[in-house]
Amino acid sequence: MHVEPHHTAEQLAALIRGERRAKVARRLDAVRLAMHGHTAAEVGERVLLSDRQVRAWVARYNGGGTDVLADRPGRGRKGPLAGDEVERLKARLRAGPTPADGGVCVLRGEDVVRILAAEFGLVRSLSAVYDLVWAERGTRPTAPKQTAYGNLYVLTAVCPATGRAEGLVSPALNTAVVQTFLDQLSATIPRRTHVVLVWDGAGYHSASGALVVPANITAITLPPYSPELNPVERRWLYLREHYWSNRVYPDIDALEQAAVAGWQAVCLRPDRVKTVCRCEYLTGGN
């Protein structure tokens, strides 16, 4: 392929190193390789372009230099938001969650879908909104810091198959609290149904025989250091990431309210429980 001498190979290499647009850098590299005598097929294999695309970009470079290697104005699909709407969306995302966002601590893709529909009149799929979510260049995420401490314990049993969940919020965690939770869980189990409860080997799960497991429940203790085998662990991660983290709680009552609200938002939705706690080793099989 013939390449017009608008630049030397060294100049093209320097332009490639400084080019932030991946597409343009690839086209510049195609021209540079063609300048070194590689065929269109060889160049295409190196820069992941077809033979025809390589020839077309080299021809455009020959006619107009590097300026014509960028996409032409007006080509491609227009963005869904106008200029002022883009700035409004940026400001909305920078402001973070509001009470109308359902109590989440960070805005998720599904929240952006809802915001676009409610505040901008745009209907977009979940996969499409990720093209609109970004971080400002040069910024770093920030999080509030709290030096006061208080503890609450959230006990939960979930069924990944049906999406059912039972929970208990307590200021302490010991054998008596676990006994209360088991009795509460037992009372919700339908007749002629037996529940297999998978949990870890914490001391308050055994307490030297002081714990009485109800007759309609069988408790199975996981091997040590294997939390990944318990589907409920994924639910804890989900709650921390979406509802409980990166917040300041003024007092223990506010902490309890947040614990209950987050639990209800996730665990009273069977579809969400089944998705978050889906466990491959509990499905199918013989």
N, C-alpha and C positions, 0 to 999 in steps of 0.2 A: 504494500500500500504506500502511495506517495503521501508525504506529510509536508505541508508548507513550513518554511523555517521562521514562523512567527516568534518562537522561543527556542532556546537550547534545551537539551534534555535535563541539564542541571537546573535551569530556571523552572521547568515544569515540575521537577521533583520538589523544589522549594514551595511552589504553589500548592502542591498536593499536601505537604506537611502543614501548611497554614489554613487549609480549607476545612471549614466546619461542616459543610453540607456533604453527607456521605455520597449522594448521587453524583454531585459535581466532581468530587475527588476521584470517583471511579472512572468518570469520563476523561478526566485529565490523565489518569494513569493509562487508559486505553490509548490515548494519543502518544504518550511517552513510549509505551511499548511498541507501538507501530513505528515510531521514529527509529527504534533500535532494529527494525527489520523483521519483527515477528508478523506472522500471518494473522488474518482476522480470526481464524479458528483458535490459534494459540493465545491471542489476546483475550478473546471471549472466555476461554477456559480460565485465564488468570483473574479476570475482573468480574466474572459471573454475568457476562452479557452474551447475547447471541451474535453469530457472525454478522448478521444483517445490522444489528444495533451498533456494532463496532464500526462497520463501514460508514454508517450514517453519521455517527458522532465525529469520526475523522473528517468526513466530507464537510460537516458544519464548521469544524475547527479550521479547515483549509480556507473556507470562505469568509470567516469572521473572527478567527482567533478564539481566545478563551472566553470572551464575553458571551458568546452564543452557546456555551455549554450548559448554562443554567436554564431551568424551565422557563418557557416564555410566559409573560404576564397573561392572565386570563385562561391559561390552560389548566385542566384538572377540575375536580369537583370543588365548588365553593364551600367554604365553611358554613356551619349552621347558624353562626352568630355574626351580627354586624359588629363594627368596631366598638361602639359604645356598649353593646351587650357583652362583649368579651371583657371589657373593663369592669362592668357590673358583676359578672360571674367571678372574676378574679377577687373582687372585693368581698363578695359573698363567701367564697371558699376561705379567704384569709381570716374572716371573722370567726370561722369555726361554727360548731353546732349551736342551735338555738333551741328553746323549749319545744318548738314545733317539729324538731327533728327526731323526736321520740326518745330522748334521754341518752343518746349515744355520746361517747367522749371524743370520737373522731368521725368525720364525714366519710362514708363509704360510697362505693360506686352506686349502690341502689338509692342512697340519699341524693346523689347528684341527679339521677334519673328523675326523682320526685321533684327536686328543686327546679329543674329545667321545665317540667310540665306545669308546676304550680306558679312559678314566678316569671317564666319566660315564654310559656305557651308552646314549648317544643316537646315533642314526643320522641324519645331516643331509647334504643335498646341498651342493656347493661354493657354489652361489649363496645358499643359506639361511644359511650361517655368517657371511656378511658383516653380517647384522643383529646378530650377537653380538660383533663386533669393534669396539672403540672406543678412544678416547684419553681419559684423565681430563681433565676441564675444568681449564684453567690449567696443564697440564703441557706440556713441550717434549721432543722426542726427544733422547736423549743418545747419545754414541758414545765408545768408548775412544780414547785418543791415545797413539801410540808415537813416540818420538824417535829410536830406533835404526833403521838402514836396512840392508837386505840385498836382493839381487835374485835372482830366478829367472825363467826364460823358459819358457813353455809353448807349444809349437808344435802345431798341430792342423790336420788336414784333415777336412772333413765332407762327406757326400753328403746333401743335403736330401731327395732322392727315396727313398733306402733307409734313411736313418738311421745308416749306418755312419760310424765315426770312427776316425782314427788319431792318436796323439799322442806327444810327446816332451818331457820336462822336462829342462832344461839350466841349468847355472849361468852360461853365456855364450851369446851369440848372434852368430854370424858365418857366413861362407860355409861353413866346414867343418862347423858344426853343421847348417846347412840341407842340406848334401850328405848328411849322415848320415840326416836325416829323410826326404829324398827316396828314398834307397836303401831305407830301412825301409818306406816307403809302397809303393814299387815291388814289393817282395817279397810284399806282401799282396794285390796285384791279381790276380784270377783270369785264367787264360789266355784269350786272344781278347777281352779287355776292355781298352779304352783310356780313360785318365782325363784329363779336362781340368781342370787346376788353376788356379783364379783367385786371384791374389794382387796385392799392391800393388807399387810400384816401389822398394822399399827396396834399398839398396846391396848387402846380402848376398843378394838374390835374383838379382843379375847378376854383380857383382864382376868386371867387365871380361872376361867369358868364362871365369872360373875355375870356375864352377858347371856341372856336367854333369847335365842333366836326363835321367833314364832314358828308354829308347825307348818304354815303354808309358805315358808321361805327356807331355802337352802343357801348357806353362805359358802362361797369358794374363795380361798385366799390365794392371791397371785404369788408367783415366785418372787424372791427379793429383787429389787432394782429392775422391775419390768413394768413401769407405769404405762408404757405404750400399748400394753395388752388390754387396758381398761378403756372402753369407749368414752366414759364420762370425762376423762382427762382432756379430751378435745373440747368439751363443753366449757371447762374451766378456762382454757386458753381463749376461747371465743369471747367469753364474758369479760375477761380482763382486757382484751384488745379493744372491744367495742363499747363497753359500758363502765368499767370501773377504774381504768388507769388514767394517768395524766390529769388528775383532778385534786382539788383541795376541799376537804370536808371540814366545816366549821366545828362540828361536834359529833359525838357518837350517834345521836339521833339522825343526823344527816347521812352518816355512813350507813346506818340501818335502812333508811329510806332508799338510798342508792342500791344497796344490796338486793332489797326486795323488788324494786322497779326493774333492775337489770334482769333478775331471775325471771320475773313474770314476762318480760318482753321476749325472752328466748324460750323458756321452758314451758310456757303455755301455748306455744306454737308447735304442734306435732310435726309439721313439715320442716321446721327449722331444726328440731331435735334430731329427726331422722337424717337430715343432711349433715349436720355437724358431727353427730356421734355414729355415723355409719361405720360399721366394723366388718371387714371382709371375712374374718375367720368365724363370724357368727352367722353368715349367710350361706345358703346352699349346703353342700357337704352331704354325707351319707347319714 
